[in-house]
Amino acid sequence: MTLTEKLLARAAGKASVEAGDNIWVNADVLMTHDVCGPGTIGVFKREFGAEAKVWDRERVVIIPDHYIFTADSKSNRNVDILREFAREQQLPYFYDVIDDPNGQWKFDVEKGNLKRQYGSNYAGVCHTALPAKGHTRPGEVLFGTDSHTCMAGAFNQFATGIGNTDAGFVMGTGKLLLKVPETMHFRLEGKLQPGVMAKDVILHCIGEIGFDGATYRAMQFDGPGVASLSMDDRMTIANMAIEAGGKNAIFPFDSRTAEYVDARTRLNGTRGNYEPVEPDSDQQFVYELVVNLDKLEPTVACHPDPGQRKKAKEMKDFKIDRAYVGSCTGGKTSDFVEFARVLRGKKVVIDTFGVPATPDIVRDLQGTRWGDQTIWQILESAGVRMTENAGCAACLGGPVDTFGRMNQGGLRCISATNRNFPGRMGSKESEVYLASPATVAATALTGKVTDPREILGN
């Protein structure tokens, strides 16, 4: 069996499964957020009763992160609905925006977008916060009401996005009926060269198979090249499996996985026991691709979908109006370090926005010095508009006052985020071009798509 098949067989209490089987799977964690949480709660109460209790309060994780730092009253109300439910159910893992369990969330317009407007328990973007808070464990099943839940596959998990109806059912029963997906195999060999990042790996893979090439399939990444990838790298790759239509992505378990998970579960006091799945020698795949990491180059996914792949150097005269680094895919500490590596001592020539994924990352960037400046200061000195309000922000558009949102038609944005369908970051007449933080930084310096190796080489 493949990694996904072995994991699902275990979760179903079966000795083995194969692609196409319909099985009842036991969930280890259910995650929801402010966009889908109110709907999920509504389904749960409608189907199980107004006084019903969740199947296991230790396994429900609620993380407001999407439409948070906005004056939109309905968005603010959604966070209050989550708080009321968490209080009613006595859920220990509700990462609220405010510290008062009986309070109401309201964005302070006068304080603005750049300075911190959250309490001590706020966690930031759900997909980055889940592993950081110790909720991703090898060998487990994670369901989340968000398509990019597949990011947790970096931790040797079966992690996938589900809708509100399915989530309401899981909330009440801890189970879900699934069809076992076929598995596509991506064997990674070699090592990434300077200026090339994990984002280039997944953009290359999606460019090979198309934005629907993995529809309802598992994407398994393994091979000797995995050892050279950090957990941040693996999260970036796994996150965008859904951009090829994938049901899930999954990586093998190794010492890096163990080091990260063990540290985070100890730090946060979450469950620390887990049992990873190991690959069988006779795995059967529906598709195979060898990816030579040392041959990859900086890559851009062009408007209007993630499958429109081009090399950055092929687009050197292509004008860009805006640059953006952030989100679960591109807002991790390592992403901002590479962003700063390219920008250090230089000035951007287009509007450039930086949105860290979590408050911990804000602290990393503000506390880590590179020479006589912190990384945060390096970015601000380069002209990047950095916000302390970690969250999804303009990655998915949001209300018109969302930080970095493209409210004007005709704008072209190069972004380290994960999705570029029309209207994704605001106006339907705007265009989004996906790239690594290094490529975004190089482009911000020139106003045209630029291979970061041109800057780093100097």
C-alpha positions as CSV (number, residue, x, y, z in Angstrom):
1,M,0.0,0.0,0.0
2,T,1.0,3.6,-0.5
3,L,1.4,6.0,2.5
4,T,-2.1,7.3,2.1
5,E,-3.6,3.8,1.7
6,K,-1.8,2.6,4.8
7,L,-2.9,5.5,6.9
8,L,-6.5,5.3,5.8
9,A,-6.6,1.5,6.4
10,R,-5.4,2.1,9.9
11,A,-8.0,4.9,10.5
12,A,-10.7,2.5,9.2
13,G,-9.6,-0.4,11.3
14,K,-8.8,-2.5,8.3
15,A,-5.8,-4.6,7.4
16,S,-5.6,-3.1,3.9
17,V,-7.5,-0.9,1.5
18,E,-7.1,0.0,-2.2
19,A,-7.9,2.9,-4.4
20,G,-11.6,3.2,-5.0
21,D,-12.7,1.6,-1.7
22,N,-15.4,3.5,0.3
23,I,-14.5,3.3,4.0
24,W,-15.6,4.9,7.3
25,V,-12.6,6.8,8.7
26,N,-12.0,7.8,12.3
27,A,-10.9,11.5,12.6
28,D,-8.1,12.5,14.9
29,V,-8.6,16.2,14.6
30,L,-11.3,18.5,13.1
31,M,-10.2,22.1,12.4
32,T,-12.5,24.9,11.4
33,H,-12.2,28.7,11.2
34,D,-14.2,31.9,11.1
35,V,-15.3,31.5,7.4
36,C,-16.7,28.0,7.7
37,G,-17.0,27.6,11.4
38,P,-20.4,29.3,11.9
39,G,-21.8,27.2,9.0
40,T,-20.4,24.0,10.4
41,I,-21.8,24.8,13.9
42,G,-25.2,25.4,12.3
43,V,-25.2,22.0,10.6
44,F,-24.0,20.3,13.8
45,K,-26.8,21.8,15.8
46,R,-29.5,21.3,13.2
47,E,-28.6,17.6,12.8
48,F,-27.6,16.6,16.4
49,G,-29.7,19.0,18.4
50,A,-29.2,22.4,20.0
51,E,-27.8,20.9,23.2
52,A,-25.6,18.3,21.5
53,K,-21.9,18.0,22.5
54,V,-19.1,17.5,20.1
55,W,-17.7,13.9,19.8
56,D,-14.4,14.8,21.6
57,R,-13.7,18.3,22.7
58,E,-10.0,17.6,22.8
59,R,-10.0,17.0,19.1
60,V,-11.8,20.0,17.8
61,V,-9.5,22.9,17.0
62,I,-11.0,26.3,16.1
63,I,-8.7,29.0,14.6
64,P,-10.1,32.4,13.4
65,D,-7.8,33.7,10.7
66,H,-9.5,34.6,7.4
67,Y,-11.6,37.8,7.7
68,I,-10.2,39.1,10.9
69,F,-8.6,42.5,10.7
70,T,-11.5,44.3,9.0
71,A,-14.2,46.6,10.1
72,D,-16.8,44.5,8.4
73,S,-19.4,43.8,11.1
74,K,-20.4,40.4,9.7
75,S,-16.9,39.2,9.7
76,N,-16.4,40.4,13.3
77,R,-19.7,38.6,14.2
78,N,-18.4,35.3,12.9
79,V,-15.5,35.4,15.4
80,D,-18.1,36.0,18.2
81,I,-20.1,33.0,17.1
82,L,-17.0,30.8,17.4
83,R,-16.3,32.2,20.8
84,E,-19.8,31.5,22.0
85,F,-19.6,27.9,20.7
86,A,-16.2,27.3,22.2
87,R,-17.5,28.5,25.6
88,E,-20.6,26.4,25.4
89,Q,-18.7,23.3,24.5
90,Q,-15.7,24.0,26.8
91,L,-13.3,23.6,23.9
92,P,-9.7,23.9,25.1
93,Y,-8.3,24.7,21.6
94,F,-10.0,27.9,20.5
95,Y,-7.4,30.4,19.5
96,D,-9.4,33.6,20.0
97,V,-8.5,37.0,18.6
98,I,-9.2,38.6,22.0
99,D,-8.4,37.5,25.6
100,D,-11.8,38.1,27.1
101,P,-13.9,34.9,26.8
102,N,-17.1,36.9,27.2
103,G,-16.1,39.8,25.0
104,Q,-16.8,40.8,21.4
105,W,-14.2,41.2,18.6
106,K,-14.1,44.6,16.9
107,F,-11.3,45.9,14.6
108,D,-10.0,49.3,15.6
109,V,-10.0,51.3,12.4
110,E,-8.1,54.2,14.0
111,K,-5.3,52.0,15.1
112,G,-5.0,50.8,11.5
113,N,-3.6,47.7,9.7
114,L,0.0,47.8,10.7
115,K,0.1,47.6,14.5
116,R,-1.0,44.6,16.5
117,Q,-4.7,44.2,17.2
118,Y,-4.9,40.7,18.8
119,G,-4.7,39.1,22.2
120,S,-2.2,36.6,23.7
121,N,-4.0,33.4,22.5
122,Y,-4.4,34.4,18.8
123,A,-2.6,31.9,16.6
124,G,-2.7,33.3,13.0
125,V,-3.3,31.3,9.8
126,C,-4.8,27.9,10.6
127,H,-2.6,25.8,8.4
128,T,0.6,27.3,9.9
129,A,-0.8,27.4,13.4
130,L,-1.9,23.8,13.5
131,P,1.7,22.4,13.4
132,A,3.1,25.3,15.4
133,K,0.6,24.6,18.2
134,G,1.2,20.8,18.2
135,H,-1.9,19.6,16.4
136,T,-0.2,17.7,13.6
137,R,1.0,14.3,14.4
138,P,2.4,11.6,12.0
139,G,0.0,8.8,11.2
140,E,-3.2,10.7,12.1
141,V,-6.2,11.9,10.1
142,L,-6.9,15.6,10.0
143,F,-10.1,17.1,8.5
144,G,-10.4,20.9,8.1
145,T,-13.0,23.2,6.6
146,D,-10.4,24.7,4.2
147,S,-9.0,23.3,1.0
148,H,-5.4,24.0,2.0
149,T,-5.7,21.6,5.0
150,C,-3.6,19.3,2.9
151,M,-0.5,21.3,4.1
152,A,-0.4,19.0,7.1
153,G,0.5,16.1,4.8
154,A,4.1,17.4,5.3
155,F,3.9,15.6,8.7
156,N,3.1,12.1,7.4
157,Q,-0.7,12.7,8.0
158,F,-3.8,12.2,5.9
159,A,-5.0,15.8,5.9
160,T,-7.7,17.1,3.6
161,G,-10.3,19.8,3.3
162,I,-14.0,19.1,3.7
163,G,-17.2,21.2,3.5
164,N,-19.5,22.4,6.3
165,T,-21.9,19.5,6.0
166,D,-19.2,16.9,6.3
167,A,-17.5,18.9,9.1
168,G,-20.8,19.1,11.0
169,F,-21.1,15.3,10.8
170,V,-17.5,14.8,12.0
171,M,-18.1,17.2,14.8
172,G,-20.9,15.0,16.0
173,T,-19.5,11.5,15.3
174,G,-15.8,11.7,14.8
175,K,-16.2,9.7,11.5
176,L,-16.4,10.4,7.8
177,L,-17.1,8.2,4.8
178,L,-14.3,8.5,2.2
179,K,-13.3,7.0,-1.1
180,V,-9.6,5.9,-1.0
181,P,-7.8,8.1,-3.6
182,E,-5.4,6.8,-6.2
183,T,-1.8,7.9,-5.5
184,M,0.5,9.9,-7.7
185,H,4.2,9.5,-7.0
186,F,6.7,12.4,-7.1
187,R,10.2,11.2,-6.5
188,L,12.5,14.1,-5.4
189,E,16.2,13.8,-6.1
190,G,19.1,16.2,-5.7
191,K,19.1,19.5,-3.8
192,L,17.7,22.9,-4.4
193,Q,20.2,25.4,-5.7
194,P,20.6,29.0,-4.4
195,G,17.7,31.2,-5.4
196,V,15.4,28.2,-5.9
197,M,12.8,27.5,-3.2
198,A,10.2,24.8,-2.3
199,K,7.5,27.0,-4.0
200,D,9.4,26.3,-7.3
201,V,9.1,22.6,-6.7
202,I,5.4,22.5,-6.4
203,L,4.8,25.0,-9.2
204,H,7.0,22.8,-11.4
205,C,4.9,19.7,-10.5
206,I,1.6,21.5,-11.1
207,G,2.9,22.7,-14.4
208,E,3.7,19.1,-15.4
209,I,0.3,17.7,-14.6
210,G,-2.0,20.8,-14.8
211,F,-4.3,22.4,-12.3
212,D,-6.7,19.5,-12.4
213,G,-4.1,16.8,-13.0
214,A,-4.4,15.3,-9.5
215,T,-8.1,15.5,-9.1
216,Y,-9.2,13.3,-6.1
217,R,-5.8,11.8,-6.0
218,A,-3.1,11.6,-3.3
219,M,0.2,13.3,-4.2
220,Q,3.1,11.4,-2.5
221,F,6.4,13.1,-2.3
222,D,9.4,11.0,-1.3
223,G,12.9,10.0,-2.5
224,P,16.4,11.1,-1.4
225,G,15.7,14.8,-2.1
226,V,13.2,15.0,0.8
227,A,16.1,14.8,3.3
228,S,17.4,18.2,2.1
229,L,14.0,19.9,2.6
230,S,13.0,21.6,5.9
231,M,9.6,21.1,7.4
232,D,8.7,24.6,6.1
233,D,9.7,23.5,2.6
234,R,7.6,20.4,2.9
235,M,4.6,22.4,4.1
236,T,4.9,24.7,1.1
237,I,4.8,21.8,-1.3
238,A,2.0,19.9,0.5
239,N,-0.1,23.0,0.8
240,M,-0.5,23.4,-2.9
241,A,-1.6,19.8,-3.7
242,I,-5.1,21.2,-3.9
243,E,-4.0,23.6,-6.7
244,A,-3.7,20.5,-8.8
245,G,-7.0,19.1,-7.6
246,G,-5.4,16.8,-5.1
247,K,-7.3,15.1,-2.3
248,N,-4.2,15.2,-0.1
249,A,-0.4,15.3,-0.2
250,I,1.8,13.2,2.0
251,F,5.5,13.0,2.9
252,P,7.4,10.1,4.6
253,F,8.3,10.3,8.3
254,D,11.9,11.0,9.1
255,S,14.0,12.6,11.9
256,R,13.1,16.1,10.8
257,T,9.5,15.3,11.2
258,A,10.0,13.8,14.6
259,E,12.2,16.8,15.8
260,Y,9.5,19.3,14.8
261,V,6.5,17.4,16.1
262,D,8.2,16.4,19.4
263,A,9.2,20.0,20.1
264,R,5.8,21.5,19.3
265,T,3.8,18.9,21.3
266,R,6.0,19.4,24.3
267,L,5.9,23.2,24.0
268,N,2.1,23.3,23.8
269,G,1.2,20.4,26.0
270,T,-0.7,18.6,23.2
271,R,-0.8,14.9,22.7
272,G,2.8,13.7,22.0
273,N,2.2,10.0,21.1
274,Y,2.0,9.1,17.5
275,E,2.7,6.2,15.1
276,P,3.9,7.2,11.6
277,V,3.2,5.1,8.5
278,E,6.1,3.7,6.5
279,P,6.0,2.9,2.8
280,D,5.6,-0.6,1.5
281,S,8.2,-1.9,-1.0
282,D,5.4,-3.0,-3.5
283,Q,3.5,0.3,-3.7
284,Q,1.4,0.8,-6.8
285,F,1.1,4.3,-8.2
286,V,-1.2,5.7,-10.9
287,Y,1.4,8.2,-12.1
288,E,5.1,8.7,-11.5
289,L,7.4,11.7,-12.0
290,V,11.0,12.2,-11.0
291,V,11.8,15.8,-10.0
292,N,15.5,16.7,-10.1
293,L,15.7,19.5,-7.5
294,D,19.1,20.6,-8.6
295,K,17.8,21.3,-12.1
296,L,14.8,23.4,-11.1
297,E,14.8,27.1,-11.7
298,P,12.7,30.0,-10.3
299,T,9.2,29.5,-11.6
300,V,6.0,31.6,-12.0
301,A,2.4,30.4,-12.2
302,C,0.7,32.9,-14.5
303,H,-2.9,34.2,-14.5
304,P,-5.5,32.7,-14.5
305,D,-4.6,29.3,-12.8
306,P,-1.7,27.6,-11.0
307,G,-0.9,25.3,-13.9
308,Q,0.2,28.2,-16.2
309,R,3.9,27.6,-15.6
310,K,6.8,29.7,-16.9
311,K,10.4,30.2,-15.8
312,A,11.0,33.6,-14.3
313,K,13.8,34.3,-16.7
314,E,11.4,33.9,-19.6
315,M,9.2,36.7,-18.3
316,K,11.9,39.4,-17.7
317,D,10.1,42.1,-19.6
318,F,6.7,41.4,-17.9
319,K,5.5,44.4,-15.9
320,I,4.2,43.9,-12.4
321,D,2.3,46.5,-10.2
322,R,2.4,44.9,-6.8
323,A,4.3,42.3,-4.7
324,Y,2.9,40.3,-1.8
325,V,4.5,37.8,0.6
326,G,2.4,36.1,3.2
327,S,-0.2,33.3,3.8
328,C,0.2,29.7,5.0
329,T,2.3,29.0,1.9
330,G,4.5,32.0,1.8
331,G,4.4,33.7,5.2
332,K,6.6,31.5,7.3
333,T,9.8,32.7,9.0
334,S,12.0,31.0,6.4
335,D,10.0,32.6,3.6
336,F,10.7,36.1,5.1
337,V,14.4,35.3,5.6
338,E,14.7,34.6,1.9
339,F,12.6,37.6,1.1
340,A,15.0,39.7,3.2
341,R,18.1,38.1,1.7
342,V,17.2,39.4,-1.8
343,L,16.0,42.9,-0.5
344,R,18.7,43.6,2.0
345,G,20.3,47.0,1.4
346,K,18.0,47.7,-1.6
347,K,14.7,49.5,-2.3
348,V,11.5,48.2,-3.8
349,V,10.0,50.1,-6.8
350,I,6.4,48.8,-6.5
351,D,3.9,48.6,-3.7
352,T,5.1,45.6,-1.6
353,F,3.2,44.0,1.3
354,G,4.4,41.5,3.9
355,V,1.9,39.5,6.1
356,P,3.5,37.0,8.5
357,A,1.4,33.9,9.0
358,T,1.4,33.8,12.8
359,P,2.2,36.0,15.8
360,D,5.2,33.8,16.5
361,I,6.6,34.6,13.1
362,V,6.1,38.3,13.8
363,R,8.2,37.9,16.9
364,D,10.9,35.9,15.0
365,L,11.2,38.7,12.4
366,Q,11.3,41.5,15.0
367,G,13.7,39.7,17.3
368,T,16.2,38.1,14.9
369,R,19.1,40.4,13.9
370,W,21.0,40.3,10.7
371,G,23.9,42.6,11.1
372,D,22.8,45.9,12.7
373,Q,19.1,45.4,11.8
374,T,16.4,42.9,12.6
375,I,14.8,41.1,9.6
376,W,11.7,43.2,10.2
377,Q,13.8,46.4,9.9
378,I,15.6,45.2,6.8
379,L,12.2,44.7,5.1
380,E,10.8,48.0,6.3
381,S,14.0,49.8,5.2
382,A,13.6,48.2,1.8
383,G,10.1,49.8,1.5
384,V,8.0,46.8,2.4
385,R,4.7,47.5,4.2
386,M,4.8,45.0,7.1
387,T,1.8,44.3,9.3
388,E,2.0,42.8,12.7
389,N,-1.6,41.5,12.3
390,A,-0.8,37.9,11.2
391,G,-3.5,36.3,9.2
392,C,-4.8,35.4,5.7
393,A,-5.3,39.0,4.7
394,A,-5.4,39.5,1.0
395,C,-4.5,36.0,0.0
396,L,-8.2,35.3,-0.5
397,G,-9.5,38.9,-1.1
398,G,-11.8,39.5,1.8
399,P,-13.7,42.8,2.6
400,V,-12.5,45.9,0.8
401,D,-10.5,47.2,3.8
402,T,-8.4,44.0,3.9
403,F,-4.6,44.8,4.1
404,G,-3.0,44.4,0.6
405,R,-6.3,43.6,-1.2
406,M,-6.4,44.6,-4.9
407,N,-9.5,46.8,-5.0
408,Q,-8.5,48.2,-8.4
409,G,-9.0,46.4,-11.7
410,G,-6.1,45.9,-14.0
411,L,-3.4,45.4,-11.3
412,R,-0.9,42.6,-11.7
413,C,0.4,41.2,-8.4
414,I,3.3,38.7,-8.0
415,S,2.5,36.8,-4.8
416,A,4.0,34.1,-2.6
417,T,0.5,32.9,-1.8
418,N,-1.1,29.7,-3.2
419,R,-4.0,30.5,-5.5
420,N,-4.4,32.8,-8.5
421,F,-7.9,32.3,-10.0
422,P,-9.6,35.5,-11.1
423,G,-10.7,37.6,-8.2
424,R,-8.7,35.6,-5.6
425,M,-6.9,38.6,-4.2
426,G,-9.7,41.2,-4.8
427,S,-10.9,42.6,-8.1
428,K,-11.9,40.1,-10.8
429,E,-10.1,42.3,-13.3
430,S,-6.8,42.0,-11.4
431,E,-4.2,39.3,-12.1
432,V,-2.2,37.2,-9.7
433,Y,1.2,35.6,-10.5
434,L,2.4,33.0,-8.1
435,A,6.1,32.7,-7.2
436,S,8.6,32.0,-4.4
437,P,9.4,34.7,-1.8
438,A,12.8,35.1,-3.5
439,T,11.3,35.7,-6.9
440,V,8.7,38.1,-5.4
441,A,11.5,40.1,-3.8
442,A,13.6,40.3,-7.0
443,T,10.5,41.4,-8.9
444,A,9.7,44.1,-6.3
445,L,13.1,45.6,-6.9
446,T,12.7,45.9,-10.7
447,G,8.9,46.2,-11.3
448,K,9.2,43.3,-13.8
449,V,9.3,39.6,-13.2
450,T,12.9,38.9,-12.2
451,D,14.9,35.7,-11.6
452,P,16.2,36.2,-8.0
453,R,19.5,34.6,-9.1
454,E,20.2,37.8,-11.0
455,I,20.1,39.7,-7.7
456,L,21.8,37.1,-5.5
457,G,24.5,36.6,-8.0
458,N,25.6,40.2,-7.4
